[in-house]
Amino acid sequence: MAEKTIITIAPTGNVPTRKLNPHTPVTPEEIARDIYRCYLEGAAIAHIHARDGEGRPTADPAVFKEIIDRVRDRCDIIIQLSTGARGGDMEKRGECIALAPEMASLTTGSSNFPAGVNYNPPDLIESLARRMLELGVKPELEIFDLSMIDSAIKLLKKGLIVEPLHFNLVLNVPGSLKGTPANLFTLKERLPVHCTWTVSAIGKSHKKLTALALILGGHVRVGIEDVLQLEQNRPVSNLELVRNVKAAAKMLDREIAGPAEARAILGLAKRRVKMFENIFDLNGRVAVVTGGAGGLGREVALGLAEFGAEVVIADRNLEVLKEVEGRLNDLGYGAQALEVDVTDQKSVSGAADKVLDRHGKIDILVNAAGINIRRPVSEVTESEWDKTVNINLKGTYLCCKIMGKSMVSQNRGKIVNFGSVSSLLGHPEHSAYAASKGGVLLFTKVLAMEWARNNINVNAVGPAYIETALTRDYLARDGNYEKIVKSIPMGRLGSPTDVVGAVIYLSSGASDFVTGTILMVDGGRTAD
């Protein structure tokens, strides 16, 4: 029986745009999502290019890492990063190798592109090969003409690459070898023994060359990087291209290899799958926490920092805020303190500008600023009502609207609003508070629906009474502690840690498919 077929998905490349093909994935989330869908259809390798915030090709390792993390959160497909000539300056093209993917592309010579040169001088080739060897990254040897096979063999003799070799035969790039069966036969015959090979057929030649590669015992790469359109100039999706290869392989009695089988075929080490290892990792994320000088806000800021986020703590109380900033810095976490009045649009806008000036983005927003005036409705003054609603509800609205602009532009973000058990239940002497927190819950749901298409998750946490310095005096009066504990099925008050855990979850990749909900942290108080 013939060796199982390895399907490589090349979802993006450097050339395709949404104007050329509306199915082109550009952002890290879009790329990862397409890779996962193709993995479910049988793709075992993901050949990855990266794009910057403007959709342009980039060699930035941080963007590659984000794509890798998002893919790894979903599946164990083999990661293969591109070091191709269109990916950036020569000095930067190999920086992504430091991420130690299982594979990376290595073009072993120069050739022509339609409007430029696929420039790969010998010193660059050897430098990339040496770096891959040092980090245990298997090169996929990109072959655009016959001489590149000879160059690859020279690298083998120099000890810069090791067997078993894996080649990608790239055909039909304008300016390089045409996509003809004769050229494929010629390339295959020149390959060294005991190697594996795949075919990347560009454009309309891909169907016949895909079938021929399968017949000859090779493997296949497909994706929008290589094929933008099918018959009648119809834009094609990555998923459709993978399904077409899968159907062709079935007709030719070639089974499809999964990632584990592909690793065995290619001579890669077995991989202990840790799909969820970094599911709560917040490294590289910028988080803004309003109410950062308060008990819960302070603990939330610390929790986000411990999980890797760069934290900005915002509050009206600058003196206490500076103490919190100092505490975080003493613990080794970088923090930025910003004085802000969440009820004032200019103040919030100014704070947002300062965050963007320093960090360039806002990934996470936690709206923890809030107050509660405990008094019967008949005794609540109009100014007390307005103050409570303005801080709790209007403040949440302003911060979401203004700071969320950054998330909309980057097509990604996490917003965690602070609701309460009072978002769902009525409590005596909580009129303004309950009204504002009920409003926060419904505002959260509305915003979640409006921004879902922007990959922005908008959720809320709903704490019951939490033991903090701010609640200590109230709990000590008139048997309040005993009454409240009795109303909670778990028989205790919550701790700041209970709330921090919920916020970390809603701020991380673990909640990517969760939006428009309130996560109650109430010991079962609202369960009945």
RADAMO-V848915 format. One record per residue. N is the residue number from 0. RES is the residue in one small letter. SS is DSSP state (~ for helix, > for strand, _ for the rest). Layout:
n=N res=RES ss=SS
n=N res=RES ss=SS
This chain:
n=0 res=m ss=_
n=1 res=a ss=_
n=2 res=e ss=_
n=3 res=k ss=_
n=4 res=t ss=>
n=5 res=i ss=_
n=6 res=i ss=>
n=7 res=t ss=>
n=8 res=i ss=>
n=9 res=a ss=_
n=10 res=p ss=_
n=11 res=t ss=_
n=12 res=g ss=_
n=13 res=n ss=_
n=14 res=v ss=_
n=15 res=p ss=_
n=16 res=t ss=_
n=17 res=r ss=_
n=18 res=k ss=_
n=19 res=l ss=_
n=20 res=n ss=_
n=21 res=p ss=_
n=22 res=h ss=_
n=23 res=t ss=_
n=24 res=p ss=_
n=25 res=v ss=_
n=26 res=t ss=_
n=27 res=p ss=~
n=28 res=e ss=~
n=29 res=e ss=~
n=30 res=i ss=~
n=31 res=a ss=~
n=32 res=r ss=~
n=33 res=d ss=~
n=34 res=i ss=~
n=35 res=y ss=~
n=36 res=r ss=~
n=37 res=c ss=~
n=38 res=y ss=~
n=39 res=l ss=~
n=40 res=e ss=~
n=41 res=g ss=_
n=42 res=a ss=_
n=43 res=a ss=_
n=44 res=i ss=>
n=45 res=a ss=>
n=46 res=h ss=>
n=47 res=i ss=>
n=48 res=h ss=_
n=49 res=a ss=>
n=50 res=r ss=>
n=51 res=d ss=_
n=52 res=g ss=_
n=53 res=e ss=_
n=54 res=g ss=_
n=55 res=r ss=_
n=56 res=p ss=>
n=57 res=t ss=>
n=58 res=a ss=_
n=59 res=d ss=_
n=60 res=p ss=~
n=61 res=a ss=~
n=62 res=v ss=~
n=63 res=f ss=~
n=64 res=k ss=~
n=65 res=e ss=~
n=66 res=i ss=~
n=67 res=i ss=~
n=68 res=d ss=~
n=69 res=r ss=~
n=70 res=v ss=~
n=71 res=r ss=~
n=72 res=d ss=_
n=73 res=r ss=_
n=74 res=c ss=_
n=75 res=d ss=_
n=76 res=i ss=_
n=77 res=i ss=>
n=78 res=i ss=>
n=79 res=q ss=>
n=80 res=l ss=>
n=81 res=s ss=_
n=82 res=t ss=_
n=83 res=g ss=_
n=84 res=a ss=~
n=85 res=r ss=~
n=86 res=g ss=~
n=87 res=g ss=_
n=88 res=d ss=_
n=89 res=m ss=_
n=90 res=e ss=_
n=91 res=k ss=_
n=92 res=r ss=_
n=93 res=g ss=_
n=94 res=e ss=~
n=95 res=c ss=~
n=96 res=i ss=~
n=97 res=a ss=~
n=98 res=l ss=~
n=99 res=a ss=_
n=100 res=p ss=_
n=101 res=e ss=_
n=102 res=m ss=>
n=103 res=a ss=>
n=104 res=s ss=>
n=105 res=l ss=>
n=106 res=t ss=>
n=107 res=t ss=_
n=108 res=g ss=_
n=109 res=s ss=_
n=110 res=s ss=>
n=111 res=n ss=>
n=112 res=f ss=>
n=113 res=p ss=_
n=114 res=a ss=_
n=115 res=g ss=>
n=116 res=v ss=>
n=117 res=n ss=>
n=118 res=y ss=_
n=119 res=n ss=_
n=120 res=p ss=_
n=121 res=p ss=~
n=122 res=d ss=~
n=123 res=l ss=~
n=124 res=i ss=~
n=125 res=e ss=~
n=126 res=s ss=~
n=127 res=l ss=~
n=128 res=a ss=~
n=129 res=r ss=~
n=130 res=r ss=~
n=131 res=m ss=~
n=132 res=l ss=~
n=133 res=e ss=~
n=134 res=l ss=~
n=135 res=g ss=_
n=136 res=v ss=_
n=137 res=k ss=>
n=138 res=p ss=>
n=139 res=e ss=>
n=140 res=l ss=>
n=141 res=e ss=>
n=142 res=i ss=>
n=143 res=f ss=_
n=144 res=d ss=_
n=145 res=l ss=~
n=146 res=s ss=~
n=147 res=m ss=~
n=148 res=i ss=~
n=149 res=d ss=~
n=150 res=s ss=~
n=151 res=a ss=~
n=152 res=i ss=~
n=153 res=k ss=~
n=154 res=l ss=~
n=155 res=l ss=~
n=156 res=k ss=~
n=157 res=k ss=_
n=158 res=g ss=_
n=159 res=l ss=_
n=160 res=i ss=_
n=161 res=v ss=_
n=162 res=e ss=_
n=163 res=p ss=_
n=164 res=l ss=_
n=165 res=h ss=>
n=166 res=f ss=>
n=167 res=n ss=>
n=168 res=l ss=>
n=169 res=v ss=>
n=170 res=l ss=>
n=171 res=n ss=_
n=172 res=v ss=_
n=173 res=p ss=_
n=174 res=g ss=_
n=175 res=s ss=_
n=176 res=l ss=_
n=177 res=k ss=_
n=178 res=g ss=_
n=179 res=t ss=_
n=180 res=p ss=~
n=181 res=a ss=~
n=182 res=n ss=~
n=183 res=l ss=~
n=184 res=f ss=~
n=185 res=t ss=~
n=186 res=l ss=~
n=187 res=k ss=~
n=188 res=e ss=~
n=189 res=r ss=~
n=190 res=l ss=_
n=191 res=p ss=_
n=192 res=v ss=_
n=193 res=h ss=_
n=194 res=c ss=_
n=195 res=t ss=>
n=196 res=w ss=>
n=197 res=t ss=>
n=198 res=v ss=>
n=199 res=s ss=>
n=200 res=a ss=>
n=201 res=i ss=_
n=202 res=g ss=~
n=203 res=k ss=~
n=204 res=s ss=~
n=205 res=h ss=~
n=206 res=k ss=~
n=207 res=k ss=~
n=208 res=l ss=~
n=209 res=t ss=~
n=210 res=a ss=~
n=211 res=l ss=~
n=212 res=a ss=~
n=213 res=l ss=~
n=214 res=i ss=~
n=215 res=l ss=_
n=216 res=g ss=_
n=217 res=g ss=_
n=218 res=h ss=>
n=219 res=v ss=>
n=220 res=r ss=>
n=221 res=v ss=>
n=222 res=g ss=_
n=223 res=i ss=_
n=224 res=e ss=_
n=225 res=d ss=_
n=226 res=v ss=_
n=227 res=l ss=_
n=228 res=q ss=>
n=229 res=l ss=_
n=230 res=e ss=~
n=231 res=q ss=~
n=232 res=n ss=~
n=233 res=r ss=_
n=234 res=p ss=>
n=235 res=v ss=_
n=236 res=s ss=_
n=237 res=n ss=~
n=238 res=l ss=~
n=239 res=e ss=~
n=240 res=l ss=~
n=241 res=v ss=~
n=242 res=r ss=~
n=243 res=n ss=~
n=244 res=v ss=~
n=245 res=k ss=~
n=246 res=a ss=~
n=247 res=a ss=~
n=248 res=a ss=~
n=249 res=k ss=~
n=250 res=m ss=~
n=251 res=l ss=_
n=252 res=d ss=_
n=253 res=r ss=_
n=254 res=e ss=_
n=255 res=i ss=>
n=256 res=a ss=_
n=257 res=g ss=_
n=258 res=p ss=~
n=259 res=a ss=~
n=260 res=e ss=~
n=261 res=a ss=~
n=262 res=r ss=~
n=263 res=a ss=~
n=264 res=i ss=~
n=265 res=l ss=~
n=266 res=g ss=_
n=267 res=l ss=_
n=268 res=a ss=_
n=269 res=k ss=_
n=270 res=r ss=_
n=271 res=r ss=_
n=272 res=v ss=_
n=273 res=k ss=_
n=274 res=m ss=_
n=275 res=f ss=_
n=276 res=e ss=_
n=277 res=n ss=_
n=278 res=i ss=_
n=279 res=f ss=_
n=280 res=d ss=_
n=281 res=l ss=_
n=282 res=n ss=_
n=283 res=g ss=_
n=284 res=r ss=_
n=285 res=v ss=>
n=286 res=a ss=>
n=287 res=v ss=>
n=288 res=v ss=>
n=289 res=t ss=>
n=290 res=g ss=_
n=291 res=g ss=_
n=292 res=a ss=_
n=293 res=g ss=_
n=294 res=g ss=~
n=295 res=l ss=~
n=296 res=g ss=~
n=297 res=r ss=~
n=298 res=e ss=~
n=299 res=v ss=~
n=300 res=a ss=~
n=301 res=l ss=~
n=302 res=g ss=~
n=303 res=l ss=~
n=304 res=a ss=~
n=305 res=e ss=~
n=306 res=f ss=_
n=307 res=g ss=_
n=308 res=a ss=_
n=309 res=e ss=>
n=310 res=v ss=>
n=311 res=v ss=>
n=312 res=i ss=>
n=313 res=a ss=>
n=314 res=d ss=>
n=315 res=r ss=_
n=316 res=n ss=_
n=317 res=l ss=~
n=318 res=e ss=~
n=319 res=v ss=~
n=320 res=l ss=~
n=321 res=k ss=~
n=322 res=e ss=~
n=323 res=v ss=~
n=324 res=e ss=~
n=325 res=g ss=~
n=326 res=r ss=~
n=327 res=l ss=~
n=328 res=n ss=~
n=329 res=d ss=~
n=330 res=l ss=_
n=331 res=g ss=_
n=332 res=y ss=_
n=333 res=g ss=_
n=334 res=a ss=>
n=335 res=q ss=>
n=336 res=a ss=>
n=337 res=l ss=>
n=338 res=e ss=>
n=339 res=v ss=_
n=340 res=d ss=_
n=341 res=v ss=_
n=342 res=t ss=_
n=343 res=d ss=_
n=344 res=q ss=~
n=345 res=k ss=~
n=346 res=s ss=~
n=347 res=v ss=~
n=348 res=s ss=~
n=349 res=g ss=~
n=350 res=a ss=~
n=351 res=a ss=~
n=352 res=d ss=~
n=353 res=k ss=~
n=354 res=v ss=~
n=355 res=l ss=~
n=356 res=d ss=~
n=357 res=r ss=~
n=358 res=h ss=~
n=359 res=g ss=_
n=360 res=k ss=_
n=361 res=i ss=_
n=362 res=d ss=_
n=363 res=i ss=>
n=364 res=l ss=>
n=365 res=v ss=>
n=366 res=n ss=>
n=367 res=a ss=_
n=368 res=a ss=_
n=369 res=g ss=_
n=370 res=i ss=_
n=371 res=n ss=_
n=372 res=i ss=_
n=373 res=r ss=_
n=374 res=r ss=_
n=375 res=p ss=_
n=376 res=v ss=~
n=377 res=s ss=~
n=378 res=e ss=~
n=379 res=v ss=_
n=380 res=t ss=_
n=381 res=e ss=~
n=382 res=s ss=~
n=383 res=e ss=~
n=384 res=w ss=~
n=385 res=d ss=~
n=386 res=k ss=~
n=387 res=t ss=~
n=388 res=v ss=~
n=389 res=n ss=~
n=390 res=i ss=~
n=391 res=n ss=~
n=392 res=l ss=~
n=393 res=k ss=~
n=394 res=g ss=~
n=395 res=t ss=~
n=396 res=y ss=~
n=397 res=l ss=~
n=398 res=c ss=~
n=399 res=c ss=~
n=400 res=k ss=~
n=401 res=i ss=~
n=402 res=m ss=~
n=403 res=g ss=~
n=404 res=k ss=~
n=405 res=s ss=~
n=406 res=m ss=~
n=407 res=v ss=~
n=408 res=s ss=~
n=409 res=q ss=~
n=410 res=n ss=_
n=411 res=r ss=_
n=412 res=g ss=>
n=413 res=k ss=>
n=414 res=i ss=>
n=415 res=v ss=>
n=416 res=n ss=>
n=417 res=f ss=>
n=418 res=g ss=_
n=419 res=s ss=_
n=420 res=v ss=~
n=421 res=s ss=~
n=422 res=s ss=~
n=423 res=l ss=_
n=424 res=l ss=_
n=425 res=g ss=_
n=426 res=h ss=_
n=427 res=p ss=_
n=428 res=e ss=_
n=429 res=h ss=_
n=430 res=s ss=~
n=431 res=a ss=~
n=432 res=y ss=~
n=433 res=a ss=~
n=434 res=a ss=~
n=435 res=s ss=~
n=436 res=k ss=~
n=437 res=g ss=~
n=438 res=g ss=~
n=439 res=v ss=~
n=440 res=l ss=~
n=441 res=l ss=~
n=442 res=f ss=~
n=443 res=t ss=~
n=444 res=k ss=~
n=445 res=v ss=~
n=446 res=l ss=~
n=447 res=a ss=~
n=448 res=m ss=~
n=449 res=e ss=~
n=450 res=w ss=~
n=451 res=a ss=~
n=452 res=r ss=~
n=453 res=n ss=~
n=454 res=n ss=_
n=455 res=i ss=>
n=456 res=n ss=>
n=457 res=v ss=>
n=458 res=n ss=>
n=459 res=a ss=>
n=460 res=v ss=>
n=461 res=g ss=>
n=462 res=p ss=>
n=463 res=a ss=_
n=464 res=y ss=_
n=465 res=i ss=>
n=466 res=e ss=_
n=467 res=t ss=_
n=468 res=a ss=~
n=469 res=l ss=~
n=470 res=t ss=~
n=471 res=r ss=~
n=472 res=d ss=~
n=473 res=y ss=~
n=474 res=l ss=~
n=475 res=a ss=~
n=476 res=r ss=_
n=477 res=d ss=_
n=478 res=g ss=_
n=479 res=n ss=~
n=480 res=y ss=~
n=481 res=e ss=~
n=482 res=k ss=~
n=483 res=i ss=~
n=484 res=v ss=~
n=485 res=k ss=~
n=486 res=s ss=~
n=487 res=i ss=_
n=488 res=p ss=_
n=489 res=m ss=_
n=490 res=g ss=_
n=491 res=r ss=_
n=492 res=l ss=_
n=493 res=g ss=>
n=494 res=s ss=_
n=495 res=p ss=~
n=496 res=t ss=~
n=497 res=d ss=~
n=498 res=v ss=~
n=499 res=v ss=~
n=500 res=g ss=~
n=501 res=a ss=~
n=502 res=v ss=~
n=503 res=i ss=~
n=504 res=y ss=~
n=505 res=l ss=~
n=506 res=s ss=~
n=507 res=s ss=_
n=508 res=g ss=~
n=509 res=a ss=~
n=510 res=s ss=~
n=511 res=d ss=_
n=512 res=f ss=_
n=513 res=v ss=_
n=514 res=t ss=_
n=515 res=g ss=_
n=516 res=t ss=_
n=517 res=i ss=>
n=518 res=l ss=>
n=519 res=m ss=>
n=520 res=v ss=>
n=521 res=d ss=_
n=522 res=g ss=_
n=523 res=g ss=_
n=524 res=r ss=_
n=525 res=t ss=_
n=526 res=a ss=_
n=527 res=d ss=_
